[in-house]
Amino acid sequence: MPITVDIDVMLARRKMSVGELAERVGITPANLAVLKNGRAKAVRFATLAALCEVLKCQPGDLLRWEAEDAAGG
């Protein structure tokens, strides 16, 4: 998928654990892991807004688009 999720980068910058972020955002650590590992098919704007609020960042700090190579699709 050409959308890359950089939650782990922001977690490292904020020196925050996945568990702490999940608790502060109000989602389960398992659901946060699905999103963080790029396996999510969608993300609610409310969840994205909560992530940005807790991490003090913009949506573009968490999500980015990368072109797929010709061989990859």
N, C-alpha and C positions, 0 to 999 in steps of 0.2 A: 504494500500500500504506500502511496507516495506521501502520506501524512506521517510525520515523525513526532513523537511525544517526548518532550524534554523535561518531564517532571523531576526525574532523578538529578538533572543538572541544578534545578532550582532548590531541590532538597539539600544538595551538597553546599550550595552557596549560603543557604539559610541555616545550615547545621541542624537540620530537623530530620527526625525519623519518619518512616512511612506510617507507623502507628500513630505518632503524634499528629501528623497531617490529617490522616483519616478521621481521627477523633475531632479535631478542630473544624474540619469541613462538614462532618456529619455523615460520612459514608463508611462502609466496612473496609477494613484493610484489604480484604480479598477483592472488592470492587475497585479500590484504588490501584491494586497491583495489576488488574486487567487493563486499566487505562494506562498506567505507567509503562507497561510492557508492550503497548501498541496492539493489544488484542481486542480492544473495544471497537464496536461498529458505530457507536454514536456516543455523544456526551451532551447532557442537558446544559443549556445555558446557565441555569441556576448553579449547577455543579461547577462549571467553568468559572463563573463569577466568584463563587466561594473559594475556589482554589486561588484565584488571583488576589482576593482580599487577604487570605491567610498568608500567602507567599509574598504579598506586596509586589505584584508584577502585572504585566499586561498579558492578554491571551497569546500574543505572538511570542512571548517568552516561553510558553509551554507547548505550543503547536507550530510546526513549520511544514511547508510543502517542499518535497524533493522530487524532481523529475525522475521517472523510472527509465532505466537504460533500455535500449532497443531490444536486447535479448530478454529482459525481464518482463516485458509486456508494455 
